[in-house]
């Protein structure tokens, strides 16, 4: 037990989509976060909306890609209860990417 160790904070990744009912969107999300000083990778695939929360030090990067569907989507990153990134709703066939700025 190290009393000087950095305490984990709540981390969250949220993906929201606005797609037509005739052509629902499929999105993939891959993120890298640091927990206990070690990098970890995780992700998910969703239809329209999904969010996940976990504990760690910070989120290093995140990329959301639209696999199919027509419409808009958004990426939000939260650390310690604060939004550190919000792409706003964008209509694109490109990915939305987040890279943490070095302190």
C-alpha positions as CSV (number, residue, x, y, z in Angstrom):
1,X,0.0,0.0,0.0
2,X,1.5,3.3,-1.1
3,X,-0.2,6.3,0.6
4,X,1.3,8.6,-2.0
5,X,-0.1,6.7,-5.0
6,X,-2.4,8.6,-7.3
7,X,-6.1,7.9,-6.7
8,X,-8.2,6.7,-9.6
9,X,-10.9,8.9,-10.9
10,X,-14.1,8.1,-12.8
11,X,-13.7,8.0,-16.5
12,X,-16.4,7.9,-19.2
13,X,-16.8,7.5,-22.9
14,X,-20.2,8.3,-24.5
15,X,-21.2,8.0,-28.1
16,X,-24.5,9.4,-29.3
17,X,-26.0,9.1,-32.8
18,X,-28.9,10.6,-34.7
19,X,-29.6,8.2,-37.5
20,X,-32.7,7.6,-39.6
21,X,-34.9,4.7,-38.6
22,X,-34.6,3.3,-42.1
23,X,-30.8,3.3,-41.9
24,X,-29.7,3.0,-38.2
25,X,-26.1,3.8,-37.5
26,X,-23.5,1.3,-36.4
27,X,-20.5,2.9,-34.6
28,X,-17.3,1.4,-33.3
29,X,-15.3,3.0,-30.5
30,X,-11.8,2.2,-29.5
31,X,-10.1,4.0,-26.5
32,X,-6.8,3.9,-24.7
33,X,-6.7,4.9,-21.0
34,X,-4.2,4.8,-18.2
35,X,-4.9,3.1,-14.9
36,X,-2.3,2.7,-12.2
37,X,0.3,4.1,-14.6
38,X,-0.4,1.3,-17.2
39,X,-2.0,1.8,-20.6
40,X,-5.1,-0.3,-21.3
41,X,-7.1,-0.6,-24.4
42,X,-10.8,-1.3,-24.7
43,X,-13.8,-0.5,-27.0
44,X,-17.3,-1.3,-28.0
45,X,-19.6,-1.5,-31.1
46,X,-23.0,0.0,-30.8
47,X,-26.1,0.9,-32.7
48,X,-26.9,4.7,-32.3
49,X,-25.9,5.2,-28.6
50,X,-23.7,3.8,-25.9
51,X,-21.7,4.9,-22.9
52,X,-19.3,3.2,-20.5
53,X,-17.7,4.3,-17.3
54,X,-14.7,2.9,-15.5
55,X,-11.9,3.9,-13.1
56,X,-8.4,5.1,-14.1
57,X,-5.9,8.0,-14.2
58,X,-7.0,9.5,-17.5
59,X,-8.1,8.7,-21.1
60,X,-5.2,9.0,-23.5
61,X,-7.1,8.6,-26.8
62,X,-10.4,7.6,-28.3
63,X,-11.6,7.1,-31.9
64,X,-15.2,6.6,-33.0
65,X,-15.9,5.4,-36.6
66,X,-19.2,5.1,-38.4
67,X,-19.5,1.7,-39.9
68,X,-22.9,2.2,-41.5
69,X,-25.9,4.4,-41.4
70,X,-26.8,7.9,-42.4
71,X,-26.9,10.6,-39.9
72,X,-24.8,12.4,-37.3
73,X,-22.9,11.2,-34.2
74,X,-21.0,12.7,-31.3
75,X,-18.2,11.7,-28.9
76,X,-17.9,12.9,-25.3
77,X,-15.1,12.1,-22.9
78,X,-15.4,12.7,-19.1
79,X,-12.8,12.6,-16.5
80,X,-13.5,13.0,-12.8
81,X,-17.0,14.2,-13.5
82,X,-15.9,16.9,-16.0
83,X,-16.3,16.9,-19.7
84,X,-12.8,17.1,-21.2
85,X,-13.9,16.6,-24.8
86,X,-17.2,17.1,-26.7
87,X,-17.1,16.8,-30.5
88,X,-20.7,18.2,-30.8
89,X,-22.9,16.4,-33.3
90,X,-21.2,16.0,-36.6
91,X,-22.4,14.5,-39.9
92,X,-19.4,12.8,-41.4
93,X,-18.2,9.6,-42.8
94,X,-14.8,10.2,-41.2
95,X,-13.9,9.2,-37.7
96,X,-14.0,11.4,-34.6
97,X,-10.8,11.3,-32.7
98,X,-9.6,12.5,-29.3
99,X,-6.0,12.8,-28.2
100,X,-5.2,14.0,-24.7
101,X,-3.0,17.0,-24.6
102,X,0.2,16.4,-22.5
103,X,0.1,18.3,-19.3
